[in-house]
Amino acid sequence: MSNILTLQAAAAERLARNLPSASTLRVAGIVPAQDAAAYASPAMTATFVGASTADFAVLLVDRSFLAAAGGSGLVGAVQAGDVLRPALEQAASAFDAGVLGEVREEDAAGLLSDPATAVFELNDGAAPFGWFAVRVRDNGAVPDPGFRSSQDSDMAARLGLISNVEMALTVEIGRTRMSVRDALALEPGRVIELDRSAGAPADVLLNGRLIAHGEVVVVDQDYAVRITRILDGSEGTF
């Protein structure tokens, strides 16, 4: 298996493990692009830019789980692209450091028709659940563990091209889980307990990735966060 195909397969495995599906998904293997052609529009697509440039497309047989995971019908429901973004971020991590662009809903027929695109079937052990299409456009720049040190300057130049792209920074003070029944019963005055004690550090996330810890402060009557610790790549999570 070539280095490019190894990375494409690793990306597919990571996506399958992180899709918000009620069933456990696995990668059944590479299939002909025509197997997924009927579901090419609409597909969820994104482009990753780093040491290599990769185009992704997620093609689904049944999209209803996206609405369920996004809280369809509730106030502040999450869009399909935001529901899939964490799984696509995990898939992109197979290609080393870089930035995943906007997750878009569009026709993926062009991507499927490219001979450089590898199409992986995702299933739950029975029927196909969907397909994951991956195309590496800069084959010569695909990370190779034996040569990564020689690619550092090239990657820095590529990242410099997108250094002004704005990313979403979020400060999270805690989380909890609740059933749909409890969510529908929310009303003013209801207190929701979080999973973090008072005084515990807040999480600072960049595009959903944990990059630092900090403490919430007030600056000119606005909330702010004072960074107390920067996390390295191995500590940061999605």
N, C-alpha and C positions, 0 to 999 in steps of 0.2 A: 504494500500500500504506500503511495507517495506521501510526502510530507503534507502537501495541500489537502489530500483526501483524508489524512489522519486528523487534521485540524477541523475539517468540515464535519467528520463523524463525531468528534468530541463536542463540537458545538451542538449537534443534534441531540446527543445524549444529555447534555446539560439542559437544553430546552425541555425535553421530555420530562425530566425529573422535576422541573419547576413550573410547568403549566398548571394553572389553578383548576384542575379537573377533579371531579368526584372519584374517578377511577384511576388506577395506577397505569401510567403510560410507559411504553417502551419503544425503542427504535427497531422496526422490523428489518431494516436494511435499505439499500439504495434501490429505487424503482425507476422505470422509464418516466420521463416527464409527462407523457400523455395520460398516465394514471391519475394525475392531479389536475389535468387541464380543465375539467368541468367545474372546478372550484377556484379557478384563477381570479375570478371577479365576483365579489370583492375579496381581496386578501389583505392581511396586515403585513406591511413591509417596513423595513428600516435599513439604514446604511451605517456601517461601522468604519471609522477612520482611525488608524493607528500605524503600527509598523507594516500592516497590510490593510487593504481596503476590501471590505466584504459586504455584499448585499444579501439581505435576508428576506424571506417571505414565509408567512405561516398561512396555510390553506386548510380550512376546517370543513368537515362534513356537516357538523351541527354547531352553530355559533351560540346557542342558547345559554351555554355555561358562562359565556362572557357577560351576558346581561345579569345572570344570577350572581356572579362574583363581584360585579360592579354595583350591586344593590339597586337593580332596575325597579322603578316605581317609588323609590325613597328620595327624599330631599338630598341633594348633593351626590347623586349617583355618579359613579366613576365611569369615564369613557372606556371603550374597548381597548384603545391604544395604551391607556394607563394600566389597565388590567394585565395586558400582555408584557408591558415593559420590563418588569423584574425578570421574567423568564428569558426575554431577549437579551437583557444585560448579562445574565448567566451564560447564555450561548456565546455572546461576544467575548466573554472572558477567556475563551479557548484561544483567542488570537492575541493574547497578551494585552499590554497597556494601550489605551485609546479611548475614544469617545463614541458612544452610540447616538445617532441622530434621532430626529423625531420619528415616532411610530405612526405610520400613515395607513389609511384604508384606500387601496387602489388596485387596479388590474395588474396581476403579476404574469400575464401571458408572455411579455417580452423577456422576463427573467427565465421563465421555463423554457423558452425557445433557444436560449444560449447554450451551446455545447459545453461551456465551462461550468454550468450550473449542476450541482449534485442535488438530487431530490431524494429525501429520506421519508419513508412511510412511518407514521406514528400510529400505534394501535394499542388497545387495552387487552390484548390477548385473544380477541375475537375479530371483529370487523375493523376496518381502518377508521381511525379517529380524525386523521388529517395528514398533512405532509409539511415538511420543512425544506425549503429550497435555499441553498447557499451557493453564492458565486464569489470567488476570490478574483478581483480584477487585476491586482498587482502581484502576479505569481512570484516574481523575483524577490519580492519584499516579504514573503511569508516567513514568520519567525522560525528559525532552526536553532535548537539549543546549542549546536556546535559553533554557531556564527553570530549569536545575538550581540556580542560585544562590538562587532564591526558594524552593526546596524543602528547603534544608539544615535549617532549624529543624523542619520536619515530619518529616524522616527521623530527626533526633536524638530527637524525641519517641517515634517508633515503636521505635527501638532501645532507648530507655530502658525500654520495657515488657518487654524480654527480657534486660536487663542482668545479671540474676541466674541466667540459664541456664548450667549448667556445660558446658564444652567440654573435649575431650581435648587435653592438651598432651603432646607427645612430644619427647624429645631423641634425635637420631640421630647416631651417631658414624661411620657408614659403611654402604655397601651392597655387594652383589655379586650375581651371577646364577649359578644352577647348574641343571643338568638334573634332572629327576625322578629319574633313576637315581642321581645323586650325593646327592640329598636322602635317598633311601631307604637309602643306604649310610652315613649319618652315625652316629657312635658316640662314646661318651665318650673324650675325649683328642684328637679330631680338631680341627685348627686350620683355621679358615676365614679367608682373607685378604680384607680389605675394600678399598674403592677410595680410601682416605684414609690419608695418612701420619701417623705419630705426631706429636702436637703441633698438628695441623690443627684449626681450630675445629669444634665440633659444630653441627649444625643444630637449631634450635628450631622445632617445627611446632605450630600450633594447628588442630585438626580437619583435619590433613593439609596445611595451608598453611604454607609457610616464612615466618616472621615475624621471625626474629632468628638471630644467631650467638652462640656462647658457648663457655666452656671448662668441662669437667667438674671438679668439686671434691668434697671430702668434708667434710660437716658433721655432727658428732656421730656419726661412723661410718656415715652414710648418704650415698649419692651425691646430688649437687646440681649445678646449672649456674649459672655466673656469666655474665650477659649482657654481651657485649662490643660488640655492634652491633645496633641495631634497623633492620630493612629497611623501606623505604617500599612502598606498594602496587604500584608498577611492578616492584620487585625480587622480591617474594614470588611463589612459584610453588607449584603443587600437585604 
